[in-house]
């Protein structure tokens, strides 16, 4: 092949990758929208009670992943998974208070990687988990991160007269040695205030200001991570979002028992949720309390959705929609009374299934849906691939797979299972989710297989996970164990 023909082919490849505004795909902006505790109870995922028109219109303009899963169902580790592209079991951080740089001081996060390659990175709201002794990562951002409150009250009656509550203290790293002596704040609040009365309204305003800055000074493509905190507890949202929902319309979880034959330690009772008044393990069984929590969760999700809509409108207004890749990601699922559980912290479906939506101009078909299994750790290598950058190499483990073939063709396949984990005491629960089954293996890291306790669920025959089939289906258990054996033993807590 002569030199002139090579030059011609390179020119054609370049022209094919040019977007409508003259930028190459590699110069596209990136906006990642993170939503705390958001499960796929959304209109676009088929929930008729959800009022989420803005997330729904994002899905209508891009691709929705029907079977996406977090790598660990708790805030800080899940955000490590996103930022690092590393599973929790690969880095040994499973809790809230350990910063990833304590064990990976030279790690290159996703925003760092893009910054090194010409993007300008910025963070707004809850991106990394700050609180419980943990802190943000200034190495990841080209401009100082904008942080706001996760736990926030406006009414004195919600906090025993305006006192510092235990969850406020946790999330602001105050009085961590005296948490138990602090009062509990209420699990819900519906003050009649404007959106910017609560953090998510202010976070949206700051993101919009940043978009306006980039319109006026487009010296570099932007890489913005916008972290909205609702529907994280407490369910504090302006009254108008509560008024959007009829609390009597919400059905209670049909099965509030542990799965038959499941190990007792696999589920949970209490935990995070009873750090809020007036909740107790006992009254969480009451219909009125459950309806109030369901009402609060859906109202808080509607509040976050409205703020996301303002950001999407600003993308349009400032002319960025045609050259900005948008990703929406929920950090983990959330139990709403199923199995008798509330919040997250399990290996069950409701705690681990998440929404992931990609909108890539010129690539994703509007309104497309895929059943390809996806994981949080896939987002880093996928965005790098879309930007024309080499696959990230760490130095931390990069466990994800590029989803670009799926974004081009919803029927494409890049993996046959998703992987996640959650520890319970000395045991690690490692799980794989195929399109039909889930296997969970419970044992101490590095221990012999003889110690392991297993769970197996069939979502075709038993979508509610009512029966553990590990003992009754030994052949199926053996098949799923072969898949899990492809994954290395998890690292112990570091």
Backbone torsions as a table, in degrees:
resi	resn	phi	psi	omega
1	UNK	NA	126.0	-176.3
2	UNK	-78.1	167.2	-174.5
3	UNK	-64.2	-41.1	-178.5
4	UNK	-63.0	-36.3	178.9
5	UNK	-68.9	-38.1	176.9
6	UNK	-61.6	-44.9	179.7
7	UNK	-61.4	-40.6	179.9
8	UNK	-63.4	-42.9	-179.6
9	UNK	-64.4	-40.0	178.1
10	UNK	-64.0	-39.7	178.6
11	UNK	-64.1	-41.7	178.5
12	UNK	-62.1	-44.6	179.1
13	UNK	-60.1	-40.2	179.5
14	UNK	-64.2	-46.2	-177.1
15	UNK	-65.6	-34.7	178.5
16	UNK	-62.5	-32.4	-175.6
17	UNK	-91.8	7.9	-180.0
18	UNK	-86.3	132.7	178.7
19	UNK	-85.8	175.9	-172.5
20	UNK	-63.4	-25.9	-178.8
21	UNK	-94.3	7.5	177.1
22	UNK	95.3	-6.9	178.2
23	UNK	-83.4	152.0	171.8
24	UNK	-81.2	163.1	176.8
25	UNK	-53.7	-39.5	-179.2
26	UNK	-64.8	-13.4	178.6
27	UNK	-105.2	8.4	-178.9
28	UNK	-66.9	147.9	173.1
29	UNK	-71.8	160.8	178.7
30	UNK	-130.8	129.3	172.8
31	UNK	-126.9	118.0	175.6
32	UNK	-109.4	122.6	179.1
33	UNK	-103.7	116.2	-179.8
34	UNK	-104.3	135.1	-179.9
35	UNK	-128.5	121.4	-172.8
36	UNK	-74.2	128.0	175.1
37	UNK	66.2	19.0	-177.5
38	UNK	-86.5	113.9	173.3
39	UNK	-92.7	174.3	-177.6
40	UNK	-78.2	36.6	171.5
41	UNK	-85.3	71.5	-173.7
42	UNK	-132.3	154.6	178.6
43	UNK	-56.6	-42.6	-176.9
44	UNK	-69.2	-17.4	175.3
45	UNK	-97.5	9.7	172.2
46	UNK	94.5	11.4	178.2
47	UNK	-85.7	112.4	-175.8
48	UNK	-72.8	-15.2	-178.9
49	UNK	-92.6	-14.4	-179.2
50	UNK	-72.5	143.6	174.6
51	UNK	-119.8	83.9	-174.4
52	UNK	-133.0	60.9	-173.0
53	UNK	-64.6	-27.1	-175.5
54	UNK	-81.4	-41.3	172.1
55	UNK	-64.1	-36.8	178.7
56	UNK	-62.0	-40.9	-179.6
57	UNK	-72.5	-29.2	172.9
58	UNK	-63.4	-45.5	178.0
59	UNK	-61.7	-36.2	-179.8
60	UNK	-67.6	-18.6	-179.9
61	UNK	-104.1	2.9	-178.3
62	UNK	-146.6	-147.8	-177.9
63	UNK	-117.4	130.9	178.0
64	UNK	-102.4	131.0	176.4
65	UNK	-92.4	113.1	-175.9
66	UNK	-74.5	-29.7	-175.1
67	UNK	-125.6	68.0	177.8
68	UNK	-106.9	146.0	-174.5
69	UNK	-137.7	143.4	171.3
70	UNK	-74.1	169.5	177.1
71	UNK	-97.8	-17.2	170.7
72	UNK	-159.0	133.6	-170.4
73	UNK	-89.3	64.1	171.8
74	UNK	-159.5	152.8	-163.8
75	UNK	-59.2	-63.2	-170.7
76	UNK	-61.3	-49.9	178.5
77	UNK	-61.0	-38.2	-179.8
78	UNK	-63.6	-36.5	178.5
79	UNK	-73.6	-31.5	169.8
80	UNK	-60.8	-44.0	179.1
81	UNK	-56.5	-43.1	179.9
82	UNK	-67.4	-50.0	-173.2
83	UNK	-71.8	-32.2	-175.6
84	UNK	-98.8	-21.4	-171.6
85	UNK	73.3	17.5	-175.7
86	UNK	-116.0	135.5	172.5
87	UNK	-70.6	152.9	178.4
88	UNK	-57.5	-38.4	-177.9
89	UNK	-69.2	-14.7	178.2
90	UNK	-89.4	-20.1	-177.6
91	UNK	-118.1	-12.2	174.1
92	UNK	78.1	20.5	177.3
93	UNK	-113.0	115.0	-174.8
94	UNK	-121.5	-4.0	-174.8
95	UNK	-116.5	-178.5	-174.2
96	UNK	-84.4	-29.5	-166.7
97	UNK	-94.5	-4.8	-177.0
98	UNK	-98.8	121.5	178.1
99	UNK	-79.0	142.1	-176.0
100	UNK	-63.1	-26.6	-179.3
101	UNK	-75.2	-10.9	173.0
102	UNK	-63.5	-31.9	-179.2
103	UNK	-113.5	-16.8	179.7
104	UNK	-132.3	68.7	-172.8
105	UNK	-61.7	-25.9	-176.8
106	UNK	-104.5	13.5	-179.8
107	UNK	-56.0	146.7	175.9
108	UNK	-111.7	108.0	-179.0
109	UNK	-75.0	167.6	178.9
110	UNK	-56.5	-49.5	177.9
111	UNK	-64.4	-34.6	174.9
112	UNK	-60.7	-44.3	-177.7
113	UNK	-61.1	-44.3	178.3
114	UNK	-68.6	-37.3	177.8
115	UNK	-61.4	-42.2	179.3
116	UNK	-63.9	-20.1	-177.1
117	UNK	-109.2	18.9	168.7
118	UNK	110.9	-4.0	178.1
119	UNK	-89.6	158.5	175.5
120	UNK	-107.2	115.7	-171.9
121	UNK	-95.9	142.8	179.1
122	UNK	-150.5	149.6	-175.7
123	UNK	-128.3	137.3	179.8
124	UNK	-135.6	128.5	177.9
125	UNK	79.6	-148.7	-176.1
126	UNK	-89.2	101.3	175.3
127	UNK	-107.9	-72.0	165.6
128	UNK	-81.0	159.5	-179.8
129	UNK	-81.6	116.9	173.7
130	UNK	-110.6	133.5	-174.1
131	UNK	123.8	172.2	-176.5
132	UNK	56.3	28.4	-177.8
133	UNK	91.7	-7.2	-178.9
134	UNK	-92.9	166.5	-175.2
135	UNK	-146.9	171.1	-179.4
136	UNK	-73.5	177.7	-179.0
137	UNK	-123.1	92.8	-177.2
138	UNK	-62.4	-21.1	178.4
139	UNK	-63.8	-20.7	-174.1
140	UNK	-84.0	-12.9	-168.8
141	UNK	-123.3	140.5	177.0
142	UNK	-80.8	-19.5	175.4
143	UNK	-129.3	154.6	-178.6
144	UNK	-57.1	137.6	-179.3
145	UNK	-67.6	144.1	172.3
146	UNK	-95.2	114.2	179.2
147	UNK	-108.0	147.3	177.1
148	UNK	-140.4	-176.4	-174.1
149	UNK	-77.0	143.2	170.0
150	UNK	-94.7	-46.6	176.5
151	UNK	-103.9	121.1	-172.0
152	UNK	-149.2	134.5	177.0
153	UNK	-127.8	148.4	176.4
154	UNK	-115.0	-21.1	-175.7
155	UNK	-102.9	126.9	-178.0
156	UNK	-57.2	-32.9	-178.9
157	UNK	-67.1	-13.5	177.6
158	UNK	-80.4	-15.0	-171.9
159	UNK	-133.7	34.1	-179.1
160	UNK	51.6	48.1	175.2
161	UNK	88.2	23.2	176.5
162	UNK	91.9	20.1	178.7
163	UNK	-79.4	159.1	171.7
164	UNK	-69.9	123.2	-178.8
165	UNK	-94.2	166.0	-174.7
166	UNK	-64.8	-38.5	-179.9
167	UNK	-74.4	-33.1	172.2
168	UNK	-60.8	-41.5	179.8
169	UNK	-65.3	-44.2	177.7
170	UNK	-54.6	-48.8	-171.2
171	UNK	-81.4	-6.0	175.9
172	UNK	-118.9	11.3	177.6
173	UNK	56.2	41.7	176.0
174	UNK	-110.2	140.2	171.4
175	UNK	49.0	40.7	-177.2
176	UNK	-63.5	-22.7	178.5
177	UNK	-86.1	-0.8	-178.1
178	UNK	-133.2	28.1	-175.5
179	UNK	-57.3	-43.9	-175.7
180	UNK	-63.1	-19.5	-179.6
181	UNK	-87.5	-6.6	-176.8
182	UNK	-89.4	151.5	178.3
183	UNK	-72.0	161.1	175.0
184	UNK	-89.2	134.5	169.9
185	UNK	-82.7	162.1	-178.9
186	UNK	-70.9	152.2	-179.2
187	UNK	-77.9	-9.1	-178.5
188	UNK	-150.8	155.6	177.2
189	UNK	-161.4	137.9	-178.6
190	UNK	-132.8	63.8	179.5
191	UNK	-65.2	145.1	179.7
192	UNK	-87.9	80.1	-174.7
193	UNK	-133.6	166.6	173.4
194	UNK	-70.8	166.5	-176.2
195	UNK	-59.0	-36.4	-177.3
196	UNK	-77.3	3.2	170.7
197	UNK	-66.9	-27.9	177.0
198	UNK	-113.4	161.9	-167.8
199	UNK	-57.1	-42.5	-174.4
200	UNK	-61.4	-32.7	175.7
201	UNK	-64.5	-40.8	179.1
202	UNK	-70.9	-36.6	178.4
203	UNK	-62.0	-43.9	178.1
204	UNK	-60.0	-42.1	179.4
205	UNK	-61.1	-41.2	-179.5
206	UNK	-67.7	-38.6	177.1
207	UNK	-63.6	-43.2	-180.0
208	UNK	-63.4	-40.4	175.7
209	UNK	-59.0	-39.0	-179.8
210	UNK	-68.1	-39.3	177.0
211	UNK	-62.6	-40.1	177.7
212	UNK	-63.8	-39.1	176.5
213	UNK	-58.4	-45.3	-177.7
214	UNK	-69.9	-26.9	175.0
215	UNK	-66.6	-39.3	-177.6
216	UNK	-82.2	-26.7	-179.5
217	UNK	-133.5	74.1	-175.7
218	UNK	-83.6	51.6	-176.1
219	UNK	-73.3	-25.7	178.7
220	UNK	-141.7	153.4	169.5
221	UNK	-64.9	151.0	-178.0
222	UNK	-100.4	153.0	172.3
223	UNK	-128.1	98.1	-174.2
224	UNK	-111.1	132.1	172.1
225	UNK	-113.7	119.9	-176.7
226	UNK	-114.0	110.3	-174.6
227	UNK	-105.6	108.8	178.2
228	UNK	-92.4	141.7	-168.5
229	UNK	-94.9	-20.1	177.8
230	UNK	-93.9	144.3	18.5
231	UNK	-94.7	38.0	171.7
232	UNK	-62.3	145.4	173.0
233	UNK	-60.8	150.2	-6.8
234	UNK	-75.0	155.9	-178.9
235	UNK	-80.1	74.9	179.5
236	UNK	-104.5	113.1	-177.5
237	UNK	-149.6	151.9	178.1
238	UNK	-54.6	147.2	-174.0
239	UNK	-54.8	-34.2	-175.5
240	UNK	-62.1	-27.0	179.1
241	UNK	-79.4	-30.7	171.2
242	UNK	-65.6	-39.7	-176.9
243	UNK	-68.5	-14.8	178.4
244	UNK	-71.5	-16.9	-170.9
245	UNK	-121.2	144.6	174.2
246	UNK	-96.8	111.2	-176.4
247	UNK	-61.3	-25.7	-179.4
248	UNK	-76.9	-9.2	-179.6
249	UNK	-82.5	-17.0	-174.1
250	UNK	-80.6	122.1	174.8
251	UNK	-75.9	140.4	175.4
252	UNK	-75.5	157.0	178.6
253	UNK	-55.7	130.9	-173.9
254	UNK	-72.1	-29.5	-179.6
255	UNK	-128.2	110.3	-176.7
256	UNK	-110.2	30.0	178.5
257	UNK	-114.2	158.8	171.9
258	UNK	-62.8	150.6	176.1
259	UNK	-59.6	144.6	176.8
260	UNK	-58.1	130.3	177.3
261	UNK	71.6	10.2	176.2
262	UNK	-79.2	146.3	175.5
263	UNK	-63.5	143.0	-175.5
264	UNK	-60.7	-28.9	-176.9
265	UNK	-80.4	-5.6	-176.2
266	UNK	-73.4	-30.9	-179.6
267	UNK	-96.0	-163.1	179.7
268	UNK	-155.3	152.4	170.5
269	UNK	-134.4	137.8	179.2
270	UNK	74.6	-131.8	-177.6
271	UNK	78.9	-137.6	-174.5
272	UNK	-50.3	-42.2	-169.3
273	UNK	-67.8	-29.6	-179.0
274	UNK	-83.1	5.1	167.7
275	UNK	-78.7	-0.4	179.0
276	UNK	-116.3	139.4	175.6
277	UNK	-77.9	150.3	-2.4
278	UNK	-97.8	34.1	-165.7
279	UNK	-83.4	139.7	173.7
280	UNK	-138.1	164.0	176.7
281	UNK	-58.3	-35.4	-178.7
282	UNK	-71.2	-50.7	-173.2
283	UNK	-77.4	-9.8	173.4
284	UNK	-66.5	-11.6	177.1
285	UNK	-86.5	-8.8	-174.9
286	UNK	-81.8	140.7	-177.8
287	UNK	-59.5	-44.7	-177.1
288	UNK	-63.1	-40.2	179.7
289	UNK	-66.8	-43.9	179.7
290	UNK	-62.7	-41.0	178.9
291	UNK	-64.7	-38.4	178.3
292	UNK	-64.1	-40.1	178.6
293	UNK	-68.5	-41.9	176.6
294	UNK	-61.9	-44.7	177.5
295	UNK	-58.4	-45.9	-179.2
296	UNK	-63.5	-42.5	-179.3
297	UNK	-61.9	-47.9	-177.8
298	UNK	-68.3	-36.5	178.0
299	UNK	-65.5	-43.7	179.9
300	UNK	-65.6	-37.1	176.6
301	UNK	-65.2	-38.2	177.3
302	UNK	-65.4	-37.2	176.8
303	UNK	-62.4	-48.3	177.6
304	UNK	-61.3	-41.5	179.6
305	UNK	-57.9	-42.0	179.9
306	UNK	-62.9	-36.6	179.2
307	UNK	-71.0	-37.2	175.7
308	UNK	-62.1	-38.3	177.6
309	UNK	-61.1	-38.0	178.2
310	UNK	-63.8	-39.1	179.4
311	UNK	-67.9	-43.4	178.3
312	UNK	-63.2	-38.1	176.3
313	UNK	-62.5	-39.5	179.6
314	UNK	-66.1	-36.4	174.8
315	UNK	-57.2	-43.9	177.9
316	UNK	-65.7	-46.9	-173.7
317	UNK	-62.2	-37.9	-177.3
318	UNK	-94.4	7.1	172.4
319	UNK	79.2	25.8	-176.7
320	UNK	-101.0	-10.3	-170.9
321	UNK	-62.3	-33.3	-176.5
322	UNK	-82.2	-8.2	179.3
323	UNK	-134.2	31.8	178.8
324	UNK	-130.8	123.9	172.3
325	UNK	-81.0	126.2	-178.0
326	UNK	-116.0	132.5	175.1
327	UNK	-125.4	131.4	169.7
328	UNK	-110.3	133.9	-174.2
329	UNK	-142.2	130.6	169.1
330	UNK	-96.0	136.3	-170.2
331	UNK	-72.3	-24.7	173.6
332	UNK	-171.1	175.5	177.2
333	UNK	-83.5	-163.0	-175.4
334	UNK	-161.1	128.3	175.1
335	UNK	-77.5	133.6	176.5
336	UNK	-117.2	50.4	178.3
337	UNK	96.3	-13.4	177.5
338	UNK	-63.9	141.8	-173.6
339	UNK	58.5	15.1	-176.3
340	UNK	74.3	13.3	-175.3
341	UNK	-102.0	149.7	170.0
342	UNK	-132.1	149.2	-173.9
343	UNK	72.7	-138.5	-171.1
344	UNK	-123.1	-134.0	171.3
345	UNK	69.5	34.2	172.4
346	UNK	-139.9	177.3	173.3
347	UNK	-101.7	11.9	-179.8
348	UNK	-79.3	164.8	-173.6
349	UNK	-56.9	-46.5	-173.9
350	UNK	-67.0	-22.3	178.2
351	UNK	-88.5	-14.5	-171.5
352	UNK	-118.8	-21.2	177.9
353	UNK	-77.9	134.2	-173.2
354	UNK	-132.8	160.9	169.7
355	UNK	-84.6	133.3	167.3
356	UNK	-132.7	126.5	178.0
357	UNK	-130.1	130.6	174.7
358	UNK	-114.6	134.3	167.1
359	UNK	-124.5	110.1	-179.0
360	UNK	-118.9	106.6	-177.8
361	UNK	-54.6	132.6	179.2
362	UNK	82.4	-2.0	-178.4
363	UNK	-127.6	-58.4	-175.4
364	UNK	-74.6	134.4	178.0
365	UNK	-76.4	128.0	-179.7
366	UNK	-55.7	134.4	177.3
367	UNK	72.8	15.1	-177.7
368	UNK	-81.5	154.0	-178.1
369	UNK	-135.4	140.3	175.4
370	UNK	-129.3	147.1	173.0
371	UNK	-101.5	13.2	174.7
372	UNK	-63.2	129.5	176.6
373	UNK	-65.5	134.5	-178.0
374	UNK	-137.4	155.1	179.2
375	UNK	-126.4	159.0	175.4
376	UNK	-53.6	-42.9	-175.6
377	UNK	-65.3	-10.5	178.9
378	UNK	-75.5	-19.7	-171.8
379	UNK	-67.2	-41.5	179.8
380	UNK	-59.3	-57.8	-179.6
381	UNK	-65.1	-27.3	178.7
382	UNK	-67.3	-47.4	180.0
383	UNK	-65.7	-37.8	176.2
384	UNK	-61.3	-43.4	178.6
385	UNK	-61.6	-46.4	179.4
386	UNK	-61.0	-34.3	-178.7
387	UNK	-81.8	-1.2	-179.6
388	UNK	76.9	19.8	-179.7
389	UNK	-95.1	155.2	175.2
390	UNK	-60.9	153.0	175.3
391	UNK	-56.3	130.7	-179.9
392	UNK	-60.5	145.6	-176.4
393	UNK	-115.7	5.6	178.5
394	UNK	94.3	-142.0	33.9
395	UNK	-79.8	-5.0	174.9
396	UNK	-70.7	159.4	175.7
397	UNK	-61.4	137.2	174.4
398	UNK	-108.8	104.3	-171.5
399	UNK	-96.2	-10.4	-173.7
400	UNK	-82.6	169.1	179.0
401	UNK	-122.8	139.1	177.3
402	UNK	-66.5	132.3	178.0
403	UNK	-96.1	10.0	-177.2
404	UNK	-57.6	-41.5	177.0
405	UNK	-57.5	-33.1	179.5
406	UNK	-74.7	-38.7	178.0
407	UNK	-62.6	-29.3	177.0
408	UNK	-81.7	-29.8	-175.8
409	UNK	-149.1	108.8	-173.5
410	UNK	-61.8	-16.7	179.5
411	UNK	-91.3	-5.7	-179.0
412	UNK	-65.2	155.8	-179.5
413	UNK	-125.1	130.3	177.5
414	UNK	-121.9	-11.8	175.2
415	UNK	-161.5	158.3	-178.9
416	UNK	-107.8	4.1	176.1
417	UNK	-161.5	160.5	170.5
418	UNK	-109.7	157.0	-174.5
419	UNK	-127.6	135.7	173.9
420	UNK	-150.6	173.3	-176.5
421	UNK	-155.0	154.7	171.2
422	UNK	-152.6	131.3	179.9
423	UNK	-85.4	150.8	173.5
424	UNK	-140.4	104.9	-175.0
425	UNK	63.5	-135.7	179.8
426	UNK	-77.7	-12.1	-177.3
427	UNK	-87.5	145.7	169.9
428	UNK	-106.6	127.0	173.8
429	UNK	-95.9	103.9	176.8
430	UNK	-97.6	137.7	-173.8
431	UNK	-133.8	147.4	167.1
432	UNK	-122.5	142.3	177.6
433	UNK	-122.3	113.8	172.9
434	UNK	-92.0	-174.7	179.9
435	UNK	-66.8	-17.4	-178.3
436	UNK	-121.8	-33.2	-169.5
437	UNK	-122.4	160.3	166.2
438	UNK	-129.0	135.0	170.4
439	UNK	-114.0	134.0	170.6
440	UNK	-122.5	128.4	175.4
441	UNK	-108.9	124.3	179.0
442	UNK	-112.0	116.8	172.6
443	UNK	-166.5	166.7	175.6
444	UNK	-69.2	139.8	177.8
445	UNK	-55.4	129.2	178.7
446	UNK	85.3	-8.3	-178.9
447	UNK	-73.8	161.2	178.6
448	UNK	-66.2	154.8	180.0
449	UNK	-62.2	-25.4	-179.8
450	UNK	-60.7	-23.6	-179.5
451	UNK	-81.0	-17.5	-169.0
452	UNK	-69.3	143.7	171.5
453	UNK	-116.0	137.9	-171.9
454	UNK	-121.2	151.6	168.0
455	UNK	-125.6	140.8	174.8
456	UNK	-136.8	131.0	179.9
457	UNK	-128.7	142.2	179.5
458	UNK	-112.1	107.2	-173.9
459	UNK	-81.8	-11.1	173.5
460	UNK	-77.3	-45.4	-178.3
461	UNK	-90.2	-23.0	-172.0
462	UNK	-144.2	70.2	-174.9
463	UNK	-63.7	-19.7	179.3
464	UNK	-89.9	7.2	178.5
465	UNK	54.6	50.2	-177.6
466	UNK	-87.4	-16.3	-175.5
467	UNK	-136.7	127.0	171.7
468	UNK	-82.1	120.0	-174.4
469	UNK	-97.2	7.5	-172.3
470	UNK	-58.7	-40.6	-178.4
471	UNK	-80.8	-33.2	-174.5
472	UNK	-87.4	-14.8	-179.2
473	UNK	-126.0	67.8	-174.9
474	UNK	-61.9	-33.6	179.6
475	UNK	-67.8	-41.9	177.0
476	UNK	-64.3	-43.4	177.3
477	UNK	-56.3	-44.6	-179.4
478	UNK	-63.1	-40.1	179.0
479	UNK	-63.5	-43.7	-178.3
480	UNK	-70.7	-33.1	177.0
481	UNK	-63.9	-32.7	177.1
482	UNK	-64.2	-37.5	177.4
483	UNK	-67.4	-46.7	179.6
484	UNK	-60.5	-32.1	-178.2
485	UNK	-63.9	-16.1	176.6
486	UNK	-73.1	-14.0	180.0
487	UNK	-97.5	139.7	179.6
488	UNK	-67.7	161.1	174.7
489	UNK	-58.3	141.9	179.9
490	UNK	-69.3	148.3	172.9
491	UNK	-71.9	146.5	173.9
492	UNK	-70.3	163.5	179.8
493	UNK	-56.0	135.6	-178.8
494	UNK	-116.4	NA	NA
